[in-house]
Amino acid sequence: MRGATHAKWAAGAAAIALAATGCGSGGGGGGGGGGSGSGVVSSSWGDPQNPLEPANTNEVQGGKVLDMIFRGLKRYDAKTGAAQDMLAQKIDTSDSQNFTITVKSGWKFSNGEAVTARSFVDAWNYGASLKNNQKNAYFFGYIDGYDKVHPDTGSQSADKLSGLKVTGTDTFTVKLNQKFSTFPDTLGYVAYAPLPKAFFDDHAAWLKKPVGNGPYSVSSYSKGSLMSLRKWDGYSGTDKAQNDGVDLKVYTDNNTAYTDLLAGNLDLVDDVPASQLKNVKTDLGGRYINTPAGIIQTLAFPFYDKNWDKSGSEKVRKGLSMAIDRAQITDTIFQKTRTPASDWTSPVLGKDGGFQDGLCGGSCTYNPTEAKKLIQEGGGLPGGQLKISYNADTGSHKEWVDAVCHSVNNALGNDKACVGNPIGTFADFRNQITQHKMSGPFRAGWQMDYPLIQNFLQPLYYTNASSNDGKWSNKDFDKLVDRANAETDRAKAVSLFQQAEGVVRDNMAAIPLWYQNGSAGYSDRVSNVALNQFSVPVYDEIKVS
């Protein structure tokens, strides 16, 4: 079957609209709280690619907002990433295919409406429906009846998933079309968030001012400038906001955001630009965060272009991988806030979770002599020149892409063999990718939705999976993923996924570059600042002094 997951693209602080300099705001957020923790936090941000619907948001910037205004059945621990019950009272199953979910009573949306089992079932049916064209629809692909509400071809023959049944005010059942032992662990992803009746009654109005059930509510939004969120006093959870709200200021250049932070016009920058990493400890001292996150950066390929899907092309991809001096780039450009990648997942998973340190072996080891040999044996660079595409609305991508090309050019003895191909904005870049207009490798960043090896492999490499933007396809990989998903023993499932990752390695389906740390800086006006394992600020814990 098609991949059932779709994750966020790690876009950094790239925005999509006009810059907002945020000057003259004295921290941008309203009055300080005299040490009480009150006050509004101002933070750098970028306009989301799509409207803020839970099932239609699959990138970081929109995800930040949804994480503040929604709470789902599960929530991932900020420090460990473990899936913990939030609105789920309990999730029962006897066969890893049929689940009974009990929702905690007493929860409400910020408009006063009660959160019930129906709130989840209606939201999931909406997200899965082909006619609603939701980018995260494939998250519901394991639920029975998905092929009827979201067929691969033709029109849908049903409006609701047959595998979802409301059985009481606070209970509903889920029937999957195959066994999936870790299905409950996926339910912390925002695509599974509940939706109020207001979403369906007046959809256009809801999109202008989304209503959720999280610790914050949306106060106002001016596209290209500012989104203001404020603490919701009626929030039912234990993770209540420790501040009065968050002002998300739009920046198209994270260097500008960093400058505003130093000038006292901004409280938080959650993506320190590469050009400032050499200065950040001097500039901010203890107010700088550099912590591991579930993010990997890769070079993806357009396998829909015959030049990258012909016999011998895997040698070219492996040769290119060996031509990249990862250690030098991560040390000099990223100041060790990146670690050279040796597999296609993330070290935050740990060995028990499926991380395979060194899996890539020699193919990810800098070896210019062997790199040149392999590229020549594979028929050379398609068209004679490699163009690496990236979004140009942050300075950091240009720096590392130029460095990668410099490394490739040195290996091949040709200073014009590789060049960067900047594309104006993140939105334009993603649109070209999703429209399959790439003719060469392109920057790809993957930020985990949940800490499972499955989430690093299936969405990206399963045939026709939701984030398989290069359209790579391999039957052996697909079969191993299907077997792993059906396995009820977690250790055996992880082992099967690891075997599937070996197929990715053997074919060099994408070139792993480096694991990315979460990197942030903050002002002396705020405290208790941290990034979770997804590199997103834990906004509700920040205090304003």
PELINDA-V967440 format. One line per field, one symbol per residue. phi: phi as a letter, one per 30 degrees, with the letter a starting at -180 (. if undefined). A space follows every 10 residues. Layout:
# PELINDA-V967440
phi: ???
This chain:
# PELINDA-V967440
phi: .ddcbacddd cicdcbbddb didichjibj ddchidjdjc dcbdabeddb edcedbcbbd ddddddddcb bcdbbcedcc iddbdcddda bcacbibcbc cccddjdbdd cjdddbeddd ddddddddde ddhddceddc dddejddddb ddbicdcbcb dddcbdcaec bacbccdadb dceedddddd ecddbddedd dbddddddbe cbbcdbbdca bceibacccb ecdddcddcd dcbdlbcccd bcbddddddd dddicacbbc addedcddcd dddcidcbcb bebdbbcbcc bdddcedcbc ejdddddddd dddcdddddd dddchidbbe dbaccadddi dddjdbdied hddccdaddd ddddddddji deiibcccda dcdbdddedd dddddddddd dcibdcdbbd bdcebddded ddddchcdcb dbdbbbcdda dbeeddcddc bdeiddcddd idbbdddedd ddddddddde dddddddddd dddeddchda cdcadcddbb bbdddbbhcb cddciceded cdccc
